[in-house]
Amino acid sequence: MLRGAAVAAAVPLVGGISAGSAFASGPASAASTHGHGGADLGPNVLVFDPSMGDAAIQEQVDAVFAVQQSNQFGTERYALAFKPGTYNVDVNVGFYTHVLGLGDSPEDVVINGHVTVDAQWFDGNGTQDFWRSAENLTIVPPDGLERWAVAQAGPMRRVHVKGNMILMPSPPGNGWSSGGFLADSVVDGQIDSGSQQQWLSRNDTIGSWTGSNWNMVFVGVEGAPATSFPTPPYTTVDRTPVVREKPFLTVDRHGAYQVFVPALRRDSTGTSWSKGPAKGRGIPLSDFHVARPGESAAAINLALALGKHLLFTPGIYPLSAPLLVLRPGTVVLGLGLATLQAVHNNALIEVADVDDVTVAGVILEAGSASSPVLLRVGDSLFRRSHAERPTALFDIFPRIGGAVPGGTDVSIRIDSHDVIVDHVWAWRADHGLDGTVGWSVNPAGTGFLVNGDRVTAYGLFVEHHQNYEVLWNGNQGRTYFFQNEHPYDVPTQSAWKHGSTNGYAAYKVGDHVTQHHAWGLGSYCFFDLNADIYTDRAYEVPDTPGVVFTSLMTVCLNGAGGGGILHCINDTGDPVQNGFGVYNMKSYADGTGTV
């Protein structure tokens, strides 16, 4: 989607607090997480207790927001963690801010106030409200309205909203918002999507839903509207076939911390927790290596080799070698949008072909010219079944360019079978700090490459890569919601061509694949150099009965002379070109499309 003016330079940062020394005179006590079985999570995890007093907590929360409100490409990272209890505070959630309750249930932490994402830093345009999250708490907005006007990489999970919810910025402005994800949550009232362009809700319970723009998808949601794509563009799947929820940090009344890992669910609807305690297992924090920014890959790999799980505290982690996850059941969990940087043309995380690994809550950044891959799951030699104990990825955000120059051949590569992918945004930057963005400055090939069978993706956001953005070679794959933009900065048509084909499909299913199903897909173009650039097709699939696409669309956001997308899927579907246009197709199977 068009992000305001498709900003080429960074928004000015707000100064005042530096990472690691932010609150020397204030939240040092709030940041302390020592206790029986506890651990020191560092100065950028602010842990609040009701006994601190609402005014003192509000002052600290506001101080974080003052730095993070417009800090789009800064290095500061924060987690705001609330111990069980009731708080009368308002939490504005800026960039790289992770708001989390530390109870066993979302009902254990009650915020009598707002937990808000708005866009007044950008004149009411929410299309760049990236990289922030909220989870595991109850929100009681005093005016009855919770606002969560996010773009990509702004998940809300395991939350109970006692009121209504709106997904667009507030006046003045009321600009667009641009793609969000709500999972394992209850909203008692109505959700109004407003100007939100696209959205995925998974395993929620909602009072009702109103509003639509391009692509609204509901999977396993109680209270969801019926499928009516394209008018309005709702796509509803009654049950979630297989999923487990993202692990989360908890603390008990003695100060002992653990990470709770929810159990696998099949054919589910609604949340994992609202009808009784969530099933799963708790892992004491003493079983984790608690990493601090600046630790080497060698030190972290030693901890993994010794059998530790891994918890990243907020910050930047320059790594010159990949982290090797070799043990079944390992949990790798980030707090505060912890950011791993590949600084030696290396991969960042390599997961062996083993059962039940979790990787969650991290930004993966290409910090050198040519990494082969940022995250790889499995290998091409051994592909065993993991149907009973699948590996799962949650809130994984590869980033190429924007903050630092760099490149990668593949952002995420999945070679294992039976992997669950629950919300990723693989972004080759279209704007950023000076010297970090350009056709040859931040090169990125494929965003999401799947070679394993029976891989399931919920919430697949992949943007601006220079080859097939999604290339799916495994059989029996499923995608529930896809959002894509073609690269903005194609300099010439010859640079955006392979063989006789103009451009690359945003989502390609391999020619040999016999079974694949995808629901709710949107692919957009905005070629911003006005160079008359065309892509032949947005989606490319084998014409076989087992490959089915349901609710798919293309959008052109160019001005006149900017080019466009000539076909929706294969050689079917009308063009969108040379000015704003939308094309919708209800389904495509066996070479036949239904408009």
C-alpha positions as CSV (number, residue, x, y, z in Angstrom):
1,M,0.0,0.0,0.0
2,L,1.1,3.5,-0.5
3,R,2.7,4.8,2.7
4,G,2.0,8.5,2.7
5,A,4.5,10.0,0.3
6,A,6.6,6.8,0.3
7,V,9.2,8.6,2.4
8,A,12.7,8.4,1.1
9,A,14.4,9.8,4.2
10,A,13.9,9.0,7.9
11,V,11.5,10.8,10.1
12,P,13.5,12.9,12.6
13,L,14.1,11.1,15.8
14,V,13.1,12.2,19.2
15,G,16.1,12.5,21.5
16,G,16.5,12.4,25.2
17,I,16.9,8.8,26.3
18,S,19.7,6.4,25.3
19,A,19.5,2.6,25.4
20,G,21.1,1.1,28.5
21,S,21.0,4.3,30.5
22,A,17.5,5.6,29.9
23,F,16.2,5.9,33.3
24,A,19.2,6.3,35.6
25,S,17.1,8.4,38.0
26,G,13.8,6.6,37.7
27,P,12.9,3.1,36.7
28,A,16.0,1.4,37.9
29,S,13.9,-0.2,40.6
30,A,11.1,-0.9,38.1
31,A,13.6,-2.6,35.8
32,S,14.8,-5.0,38.5
33,T,13.5,-8.5,38.0
34,H,15.5,-10.2,40.8
35,G,13.6,-12.7,42.9
36,H,13.4,-16.4,43.8
37,G,14.1,-18.0,40.4
38,G,14.1,-14.6,38.8
39,A,16.8,-12.9,36.7
40,D,18.0,-9.5,35.8
41,L,16.5,-8.7,32.4
42,G,18.5,-5.5,32.0
43,P,17.7,-1.8,32.0
44,N,15.4,-1.8,29.0
45,V,12.8,-4.2,30.5
46,L,10.8,-2.1,32.8
47,V,8.8,-4.3,35.2
48,F,5.9,-2.6,37.0
49,D,4.1,-3.5,40.1
50,P,0.9,-1.9,41.4
51,S,2.6,-0.9,44.6
52,M,4.8,1.6,42.6
53,G,1.8,3.9,42.2
54,D,0.0,4.8,39.0
55,A,1.5,8.3,38.7
56,A,5.1,7.0,38.9
57,I,4.3,4.3,36.4
58,Q,2.7,6.7,34.0
59,E,5.7,9.0,34.2
60,Q,8.0,6.1,33.1
61,V,5.7,4.9,30.4
62,D,5.4,8.4,29.0
63,A,9.2,8.8,29.0
64,V,9.6,5.7,26.8
65,F,6.9,6.9,24.4
66,A,8.6,10.4,24.1
67,V,11.7,8.6,22.7
68,Q,9.9,5.9,20.7
69,Q,7.0,7.7,19.2
70,S,8.8,8.6,15.9
71,N,12.0,6.6,16.4
72,Q,11.4,4.5,13.3
73,F,15.0,3.5,12.6
74,G,16.6,4.1,16.0
75,T,18.5,1.6,18.2
76,E,16.5,1.9,21.4
77,R,14.4,-1.1,22.4
78,Y,12.0,-1.5,25.4
79,A,9.7,-4.0,27.0
80,L,7.1,-2.6,29.4
81,A,6.1,-5.6,31.7
82,F,3.2,-5.4,34.2
83,K,3.1,-7.8,37.1
84,P,-0.4,-9.2,38.0
85,G,-2.6,-6.5,39.4
86,T,-4.7,-3.5,38.4
87,Y,-3.3,-0.3,36.9
88,N,-4.9,3.1,36.1
89,V,-2.6,4.2,33.3
90,D,-2.5,5.0,29.6
91,V,0.1,3.3,27.5
92,N,1.0,4.8,24.2
93,V,3.0,2.2,22.2
94,G,5.7,3.6,20.0
95,F,8.4,1.9,17.8
96,Y,10.2,-1.1,19.3
97,T,8.0,-1.2,22.3
98,H,6.6,-4.4,23.7
99,V,3.8,-4.2,26.2
100,L,3.2,-7.4,28.1
101,G,1.4,-8.7,31.1
102,L,3.2,-11.2,33.3
103,G,0.2,-13.2,34.5
104,D,-0.8,-16.7,33.7
105,S,-4.0,-15.4,32.1
106,P,-4.7,-12.0,30.4
107,E,-7.2,-11.4,33.2
108,D,-4.4,-11.2,35.7
109,V,-3.2,-7.8,34.5
110,V,-5.9,-5.1,34.1
111,I,-5.1,-1.8,32.5
112,N,-7.9,0.7,33.3
113,G,-6.9,2.9,30.5
114,H,-5.8,2.7,26.9
115,V,-3.0,0.7,25.3
116,T,-2.9,2.8,22.1
117,V,-1.2,2.9,18.7
118,D,-2.0,6.2,16.9
119,A,-0.2,8.1,14.2
120,Q,0.0,11.8,15.2
121,W,3.8,11.7,14.8
122,F,3.1,11.2,11.0
123,D,0.2,13.6,10.6
124,G,-2.4,10.9,11.2
125,N,-1.1,8.5,8.7
126,G,-0.7,5.1,10.3
127,T,1.0,3.3,7.3
128,Q,4.4,3.3,9.0
129,D,3.3,2.2,12.5
130,F,5.7,-0.8,12.4
131,W,7.5,-2.9,15.0
132,R,5.6,-2.9,18.3
133,S,3.3,-5.3,20.1
134,A,1.0,-5.9,23.1
135,E,0.1,-9.2,24.7
136,N,-1.3,-11.0,27.7
137,L,-3.4,-8.3,29.4
138,T,-6.9,-6.9,29.9
139,I,-7.7,-3.4,28.6
140,V,-10.6,-1.5,30.0
141,P,-10.7,1.8,28.0
142,P,-12.5,4.4,30.1
143,D,-14.3,5.8,27.0
144,G,-15.1,2.3,25.8
145,L,-12.8,2.5,22.7
146,E,-9.4,0.9,22.3
147,R,-7.3,2.2,19.3
148,W,-4.8,0.0,17.6
149,A,-3.9,1.8,14.3
150,V,-0.9,-0.3,13.2
151,A,0.8,-1.2,10.0
152,Q,2.9,-4.3,9.5
153,A,4.8,-6.0,12.4
154,G,2.3,-4.6,15.1
155,P,0.7,-7.8,16.6
156,M,-1.7,-7.9,19.4
157,R,-2.0,-11.3,21.1
158,R,-3.7,-12.8,24.1
159,V,-5.6,-9.6,25.0
160,H,-9.0,-9.0,26.4
161,V,-10.5,-5.7,25.4
162,K,-13.5,-4.8,27.5
163,G,-15.1,-2.4,25.1
164,N,-14.9,-1.6,21.4
165,M,-11.8,-1.4,19.2
166,I,-10.9,0.7,16.2
167,L,-8.0,0.0,13.8
168,M,-7.5,3.5,12.3
169,P,-5.7,6.7,13.5
170,S,-7.6,9.4,15.4
171,P,-8.3,13.0,14.2
172,P,-6.7,15.1,13.0
173,G,-5.7,13.2,10.0
174,N,-7.7,10.0,10.0
175,G,-5.2,8.6,7.5
176,W,-4.7,5.0,6.4
177,S,-3.5,2.2,8.6
178,S,-1.9,-0.6,6.8
179,G,-2.0,-4.2,7.9
180,G,-2.4,-5.9,11.3
181,F,-2.7,-9.1,13.2
182,L,-4.9,-10.0,16.2
183,A,-4.7,-13.5,17.7
184,D,-5.9,-15.4,20.7
185,S,-7.9,-12.4,21.9
186,V,-11.3,-11.4,23.1
187,V,-13.0,-8.1,22.1
188,D,-16.3,-7.8,23.9
189,G,-17.7,-5.1,21.6
190,Q,-17.4,-4.2,18.0
191,I,-14.2,-4.0,16.0
192,D,-14.3,-1.1,13.4
193,S,-11.6,-1.5,10.7
194,G,-12.0,2.1,9.5
195,S,-9.3,3.0,7.1
196,Q,-7.3,-0.2,7.9
197,Q,-6.3,-1.6,4.5
198,Q,-6.0,-5.3,5.4
199,W,-6.2,-7.4,8.5
200,L,-5.9,-11.0,9.8
201,S,-7.8,-12.2,12.9
202,R,-7.0,-15.7,14.1
203,N,-8.6,-17.6,17.0
204,D,-10.3,-14.6,18.5
205,T,-13.7,-14.0,20.0
206,I,-15.4,-10.8,19.0
207,G,-18.7,-9.1,19.6
208,S,-19.0,-8.0,15.9
209,W,-17.0,-6.5,13.1
210,T,-17.7,-3.5,10.8
211,G,-15.7,-1.9,8.0
212,S,-13.5,-3.1,5.2
213,N,-11.2,-1.9,2.5
214,W,-9.2,-4.5,0.5
215,N,-8.7,-7.8,2.4
216,M,-10.0,-8.9,5.8
217,V,-9.4,-12.5,6.8
218,F,-10.8,-14.4,9.8
219,V,-9.6,-17.9,10.8
220,G,-11.1,-19.7,13.7
221,V,-12.8,-16.5,15.0
222,E,-16.0,-16.6,17.0
223,G,-18.3,-13.8,15.9
224,A,-16.6,-13.3,12.6
225,P,-18.7,-12.1,9.6
226,A,-19.5,-14.6,6.9
227,T,-17.4,-14.8,3.8
228,S,-18.6,-12.2,1.3
229,F,-15.5,-11.5,-0.8
230,P,-15.2,-9.1,-2.6
231,T,-18.2,-7.0,-1.4
232,P,-17.3,-6.6,1.3
233,P,-13.9,-8.3,1.1
234,Y,-14.3,-10.7,4.0
235,T,-12.9,-14.2,3.9
236,T,-13.8,-16.5,6.8
237,V,-12.4,-19.9,7.6
238,D,-14.4,-21.5,10.4
239,R,-11.6,-23.5,12.1
240,T,-7.9,-23.1,12.5
241,P,-6.4,-26.5,11.3
242,V,-3.3,-26.6,13.5
243,V,-1.7,-23.9,15.7
244,R,-0.1,-23.3,19.0
245,E,0.2,-19.8,20.5
246,K,3.3,-17.8,21.0
247,P,5.1,-18.5,24.3
248,F,5.0,-15.7,26.9
249,L,6.8,-14.6,30.1
250,T,5.1,-14.9,33.5
251,V,6.0,-14.2,37.1
252,D,4.5,-15.7,40.3
253,R,3.9,-14.0,43.6
254,H,7.4,-15.1,44.8
255,G,9.1,-13.3,41.9
256,A,9.9,-16.5,40.0
257,Y,9.8,-16.2,36.3
258,Q,9.0,-18.8,33.7
259,V,8.1,-19.0,30.0
260,F,4.8,-20.6,29.3
261,V,4.7,-22.6,26.0
262,P,1.0,-23.2,24.9
263,A,0.0,-26.6,23.7
264,L,-0.7,-27.5,20.1
265,R,-4.4,-27.2,19.1
266,R,-6.2,-28.7,16.1
267,D,-9.4,-27.6,14.4
268,S,-9.8,-24.9,16.9
269,T,-12.0,-21.8,17.3
270,G,-11.7,-19.0,19.8
271,T,-8.9,-18.4,22.3
272,S,-6.7,-20.8,24.2
273,W,-7.5,-19.3,27.6
274,S,-11.0,-17.7,27.8
275,K,-12.8,-21.0,28.6
276,G,-10.3,-22.2,31.2
277,P,-6.6,-22.2,31.9
278,A,-4.5,-22.6,28.7
279,K,-2.9,-26.0,28.2
280,G,0.8,-26.1,27.9
281,R,4.1,-26.3,29.8
282,G,6.1,-23.9,31.9
283,I,9.8,-23.6,31.6
284,P,11.7,-21.9,34.5
285,L,13.7,-18.9,33.5
286,S,16.7,-20.6,35.1
287,D,16.6,-23.0,32.1
288,F,17.2,-20.0,29.7
289,H,20.3,-18.2,28.7
290,V,19.2,-14.6,29.2
291,A,21.1,-12.7,26.4
292,R,22.2,-9.1,26.6
293,P,22.9,-6.9,23.6
294,G,26.5,-7.2,22.4
295,E,26.9,-10.9,23.3
296,S,28.8,-12.9,20.6
297,A,27.4,-15.7,18.6
298,A,30.0,-18.0,20.1
299,A,28.8,-17.2,23.7
300,I,25.1,-17.7,22.7
301,N,25.9,-20.9,20.8
302,L,27.7,-22.3,23.8
303,A,24.7,-21.8,26.0
304,L,22.5,-23.5,23.3
305,A,24.9,-26.4,23.1
306,L,24.7,-26.8,26.9
307,G,21.0,-27.3,26.6
308,K,19.7,-23.8,27.5
309,H,16.7,-22.1,25.9
310,L,17.3,-18.5,24.8
311,L,15.7,-15.3,25.9
312,F,16.9,-12.1,24.1
313,T,16.5,-8.9,26.2
314,P,15.7,-5.7,24.3
315,G,18.5,-4.3,22.1
316,I,20.7,-4.8,19.1
317,Y,22.8,-8.0,18.6
318,P,25.5,-7.8,15.9
319,L,26.3,-11.4,15.1
320,S,29.2,-12.7,12.9
321,A,27.9,-16.3,12.7
322,P,24.6,-18.0,12.9
323,L,22.9,-19.2,16.1
324,L,22.6,-23.0,15.9
325,V,19.4,-24.4,17.4
326,L,20.0,-28.2,17.4
327,R,17.9,-29.5,20.3
328,P,14.3,-30.5,20.0
329,G,11.9,-28.4,22.1
330,T,14.2,-25.4,22.2
331,V,12.5,-22.0,22.8
332,V,14.1,-18.8,21.4
333,L,12.1,-15.8,22.5
334,G,12.7,-12.1,22.1
335,L,11.6,-9.3,24.3
336,G,11.2,-5.7,23.1
337,L,11.7,-6.4,19.4
338,A,15.2,-7.6,20.0
339,T,17.1,-7.2,16.8
340,L,19.8,-9.6,15.4
341,Q,22.1,-8.2,12.8
342,A,24.1,-10.3,10.4
343,V,27.4,-8.4,10.1
344,H,29.7,-10.9,8.4
345,N,27.6,-12.1,5.4
346,N,26.2,-14.8,7.6
347,A,22.9,-16.4,8.4
348,L,21.3,-15.4,11.8
349,I,19.4,-18.4,13.0
350,E,19.7,-22.0,11.7
351,V,17.3,-24.5,13.2
352,A,18.0,-28.2,12.7
353,D,15.4,-30.6,11.3
354,V,14.1,-31.5,14.8
355,D,10.8,-31.4,16.6
356,D,9.0,-28.6,18.4
357,V,11.4,-25.6,18.2
358,T,10.0,-22.1,18.8
359,V,11.5,-18.9,17.4
360,A,9.5,-15.8,18.4
361,G,9.6,-12.1,18.7
362,V,12.7,-11.0,16.8
363,I,13.8,-8.6,14.0
364,L,16.3,-10.3,11.7
365,E,18.4,-7.6,10.0
366,A,20.8,-7.9,7.0
367,G,23.8,-5.9,8.3
368,S,26.3,-6.9,5.7
369,A,26.3,-7.0,1.9
370,S,25.2,-10.6,1.1
371,S,23.8,-13.1,3.6
372,P,22.7,-16.3,2.0
373,V,19.7,-16.5,4.3
374,L,18.6,-14.8,7.6
375,L,16.5,-17.7,9.1
376,R,16.6,-21.3,8.0
377,V,14.5,-24.1,9.4
378,G,15.7,-27.6,8.6
379,D,18.0,-28.7,5.8
380,S,17.8,-30.3,2.4
381,L,19.3,-33.7,3.5
382,F,16.8,-34.9,6.1
383,R,13.2,-34.1,6.1
384,R,11.4,-36.1,8.7
385,S,7.7,-35.8,9.7
386,H,7.1,-33.4,12.5
387,A,3.3,-33.6,12.4
388,E,3.0,-34.4,16.1
389,R,5.5,-31.8,17.3
390,P,5.8,-29.1,14.7
391,T,8.3,-26.3,14.9
392,A,6.6,-22.8,15.1
393,L,7.7,-19.3,14.1
394,F,5.9,-16.3,15.7
395,D,6.3,-12.6,15.0
396,I,9.5,-12.9,12.9
397,F,10.4,-9.7,11.1
398,P,13.3,-9.9,8.6
399,R,14.5,-6.4,7.5
400,I,16.8,-5.5,4.6
401,G,17.8,-1.9,4.5
402,G,16.1,1.0,6.3
403,A,18.3,1.2,9.4
404,V,21.5,-0.2,7.9
405,P,22.6,-1.1,4.4
406,G,22.7,-4.9,3.7
407,G,21.5,-7.7,1.5
408,T,20.3,-11.3,1.6
409,D,19.5,-14.0,-1.0
410,V,16.6,-15.3,1.1
411,S,14.9,-13.9,4.2
412,I,13.2,-17.0,5.5
413,R,13.9,-20.5,4.2
414,I,11.9,-23.5,5.5
415,D,13.2,-27.0,4.5
416,S,11.5,-28.9,7.4
417,H,8.1,-30.5,7.1
418,D,5.1,-29.5,9.2
419,V,6.3,-26.0,10.3
420,I,3.7,-23.5,11.6
421,V,4.3,-19.9,10.7
422,D,2.3,-17.4,12.7
423,H,2.8,-13.9,11.5
424,V,5.9,-12.8,9.6
425,W,6.8,-9.5,7.9
426,A,9.8,-9.9,5.5
427,W,10.6,-6.3,4.4
428,R,13.1,-5.0,1.9
429,A,13.0,-1.4,2.9
430,D,11.4,1.2,0.6
431,H,12.5,4.1,2.8
432,G,14.9,4.6,5.6
433,L,18.0,6.4,6.8
434,D,20.3,7.9,4.1
435,G,22.5,5.4,2.3
436,T,20.4,2.3,3.4
437,V,17.9,2.0,0.5
438,G,18.4,1.6,-3.2
439,W,18.1,-1.1,-6.0
440,S,21.7,-2.2,-5.4
441,V,22.1,-0.9,-1.8
442,N,19.7,-3.3,-0.1
443,P,19.4,-6.2,-2.5
444,A,17.0,-9.1,-1.4
445,G,16.1,-12.1,-3.5
446,T,13.2,-14.2,-2.2
447,G,11.4,-13.3,1.0
448,F,9.8,-16.6,1.9
449,L,11.0,-19.9,0.5
450,V,9.3,-23.2,1.4
451,N,10.7,-26.5,0.4
452,G,9.1,-28.6,3.2
453,D,5.7,-30.3,3.0
454,R,2.6,-29.5,5.1
455,V,3.8,-26.0,6.1
456,T,1.0,-23.7,7.3
457,A,1.3,-19.9,7.4
458,Y,-1.0,-17.5,9.1
459,G,-0.4,-13.9,8.3
460,L,2.3,-13.8,5.6
461,F,3.5,-10.3,4.8
462,V,6.3,-10.1,2.3
463,E,7.3,-6.9,0.5
464,H,9.7,-5.4,-2.1
465,H,12.0,-8.4,-2.7
466,Q,13.6,-8.5,-6.1
467,N,12.8,-12.2,-7.0
468,Y,9.8,-14.3,-6.3
469,E,8.7,-12.8,-3.0
470,V,7.1,-16.1,-2.0
471,L,8.4,-19.3,-3.6
472,W,6.5,-22.4,-2.3
473,N,8.0,-25.7,-3.5
474,G,6.7,-28.0,-0.8
475,N,3.4,-30.0,-1.1
476,Q,0.3,-29.6,0.9
477,G,1.1,-26.0,2.0
478,R,-1.5,-23.6,3.3
479,T,-1.5,-19.8,3.6
480,Y,-4.2,-17.9,5.5
481,F,-3.8,-14.2,4.5
482,F,-1.0,-12.8,2.3
483,Q,-0.1,-9.2,1.9
484,N,2.5,-8.0,-0.6
485,E,4.0,-5.0,-2.4
486,H,6.2,-5.3,-5.4
487,P,9.5,-3.4,-5.2
488,Y,9.0,0.3,-5.5
489,D,12.4,1.2,-6.9
490,V,12.6,-0.8,-10.1
491,P,14.9,1.4,-12.3
492,T,14.1,-0.1,-15.7
493,Q,11.9,-2.8,-17.2
494,S,15.1,-4.7,-18.2
495,A,16.1,-4.8,-14.5
496,W,12.6,-6.3,-13.7
497,K,12.6,-9.2,-16.1
498,H,13.6,-12.8,-16.3
499,G,13.6,-14.5,-19.7
500,S,10.7,-13.1,-21.6
501,T,8.6,-12.5,-18.4
502,N,8.1,-9.0,-17.0
503,G,8.9,-9.0,-13.3
504,Y,8.4,-11.8,-10.8
505,A,5.2,-13.1,-9.4
506,A,4.7,-12.1,-5.8
507,Y,3.6,-15.6,-4.8
508,K,4.7,-18.6,-6.9
509,V,3.8,-22.2,-6.3
510,G,6.4,-24.5,-7.7
511,D,5.6,-26.2,-11.0
512,H,5.7,-29.7,-9.6
513,V,3.4,-29.0,-6.6
514,T,0.1,-31.0,-6.7
515,Q,-1.6,-29.7,-3.5
516,H,-1.7,-26.1,-2.2
517,H,-4.4,-23.8,-0.8
518,A,-4.3,-20.1,0.0
519,W,-7.0,-17.8,1.3
520,G,-7.2,-14.0,1.3
521,L,-4.3,-12.7,-0.9
522,G,-3.5,-9.2,-1.9
523,S,-0.6,-8.0,-4.1
524,Y,0.0,-4.3,-4.8
525,C,2.3,-2.3,-7.0
526,F,3.7,1.2,-6.7
527,F,6.6,1.8,-9.0
528,D,7.8,5.1,-7.7
529,L,10.3,6.1,-10.4
530,N,7.6,6.6,-13.0
531,A,9.5,4.4,-15.3
532,D,6.5,2.5,-16.9
533,I,7.3,-0.8,-15.1
534,Y,5.1,-3.9,-15.5
535,T,4.7,-7.2,-13.8
536,D,3.1,-9.9,-15.9
537,R,1.3,-11.6,-13.1
538,A,0.9,-11.3,-9.3
539,Y,0.4,-15.1,-8.7
540,E,1.8,-18.0,-10.6
541,V,0.7,-21.5,-10.0
542,P,0.5,-24.9,-11.7
543,D,-2.9,-25.6,-13.3
544,T,-3.8,-28.7,-11.4
545,P,-7.0,-29.5,-9.4
546,G,-5.1,-29.6,-6.0
547,V,-3.9,-26.0,-6.2
548,V,-6.6,-23.6,-5.1
549,F,-6.5,-19.9,-4.4
550,T,-9.5,-18.3,-2.7
551,S,-10.2,-14.6,-2.4
552,L,-7.3,-13.0,-4.3
553,M,-6.8,-9.4,-5.5
554,T,-4.4,-7.0,-7.2
555,V,-4.1,-3.3,-6.6
556,C,-2.2,-0.6,-8.6
557,L,-1.3,2.6,-6.7
558,N,0.8,4.2,-9.5
559,G,0.0,7.5,-11.1
560,A,-0.4,7.6,-14.9
561,G,2.6,6.2,-16.7
562,G,3.8,4.2,-13.8
563,G,3.0,0.8,-15.1
564,G,1.1,-2.0,-13.3
565,I,0.2,-5.7,-13.0
566,L,-1.0,-7.2,-16.2
567,H,-2.7,-10.4,-14.9
568,C,-4.0,-11.5,-11.5
569,I,-3.0,-15.2,-11.6
570,N,-1.1,-16.9,-14.4
571,D,-2.6,-15.4,-17.5
572,T,-6.1,-14.8,-16.0
573,G,-7.5,-11.6,-14.6
574,D,-7.7,-8.1,-15.9
575,P,-4.8,-5.6,-15.6
576,V,-4.4,-2.9,-13.0
577,Q,-2.3,-0.2,-14.4
578,N,-1.5,3.5,-15.0
579,G,-3.5,4.9,-12.1
580,F,-5.3,3.5,-9.1
581,G,-7.1,0.2,-9.8
582,V,-8.3,-2.9,-8.0
583,Y,-9.0,-6.3,-9.4
584,N,-10.8,-9.1,-7.4
585,M,-11.1,-12.8,-8.1
586,K,-13.2,-15.1,-5.8
587,S,-11.3,-18.2,-6.6
588,Y,-8.8,-19.9,-9.0
589,A,-8.5,-23.7,-9.4
590,D,-7.4,-25.9,-12.3
591,G,-6.9,-23.0,-14.7
592,T,-10.3,-21.5,-14.0
593,G,-10.9,-18.2,-12.2
594,T,-14.2,-16.9,-10.8
595,V,-14.5,-13.2,-10.7
